[in-house]
Structures are given as C-alpha cells and as structure tokens.
C-alpha cells in the first residue's frame, strides 16, 4: 500500500474512517459539480457555443507576445479547471464505490487521483495568478485583483483540506475500517 502519507485513526476526530470516507466522497462529488457549474455559469456556455468552438479550429494570433501568452493562459486555466472538476467527480465516485462495497483498492485510486488533482490544481492556480497580473481590470471570474487573490489563497487552503482527506482515505486503505463495535 502507500505508507508515505501520515495515518489517522478517525476522520475529523469524531467519526470512523468509513463514515469519514463516505462524507469525503460526497464532498468530492459536490466540489467537482460546483467547479463545473461555476465554469458553465461564468462562461455562459451552451451547446451551440461548444460546437462552434470545435468547428472554428485554431485562434488567430497577433504579433504581440504578451497577448499570445494571455490568450493561451486563459485557455489553459479554463481547460485545467474543467479537468479539475471532472477529476474530483471521478475520484468521489471511486471513493463512494470503495465505501459501499468495502473495497480498499478503489480508495487507493481516490488517493492517487486526488493527489495528482491537487498538484495539477496548484499549477493551474499559479497560472491564474500570472493571468491576473497580465490583465489590467478584471481578471478571474470578473473579480478585481484583491478578490482574485483571496480566491486563490482560499483554493490553497481547500487543497490542504483535500490533502487531509487523502490521509483519511489512505488510512482506510492501510488499516481497514477501525469502527469500534459495541456489544
């Protein structure tokens, strides 16, 4: 198994690991849904827009390197957040299945997929920071620079919470269910 992560005996110091991973699975699915819903709402996406973008092909690039970097960073941020949202939903379903059928192998998939998602999300947050410095007025989700900075810092704390969730799921994988049965 994976012994590089610290182990915990309870989730949030009061519930068993099995109940904790059920909570984490639901939270992960809801996180992915919130990310994807926020992206759709911010972009005002529709089916017609997505088919038009696919048929349009590449973007015409001007000679300005800064504009080229800005456009590609924006594309990277939107694509990264979309992948990020889908990865949270998929990882949550793996953890939900692991809890329902009591199979720790699916929980291990959650551990590694979420760890990769945190690393990928951190890179995307750094790209968002660079994207915000290149734009003069509104940068991220039509927020000003202070709101965007607070959003990025909040996301880093959210990743720390998900790292704790990784430790809980990994403890479930390594130790199994530590529920105390009352006789």
Secondary structure by P-SEA (a helix, b strand, c coil): ccccbbbbccccccccaaaaaaaaaaaaaaaaaaaaaaaaaaacccaaaaaaaaaaccccccccaaaaaaaaaaaaaaaaaaaaaaaaaaaaaaaaaaaaaccaaaaaaaaaaaaaaaaaaaaaaaaaaaaaaaccccccccccaaaaaaaaaaaaaaaaaaaaaaaaaaaaaaccccccccc
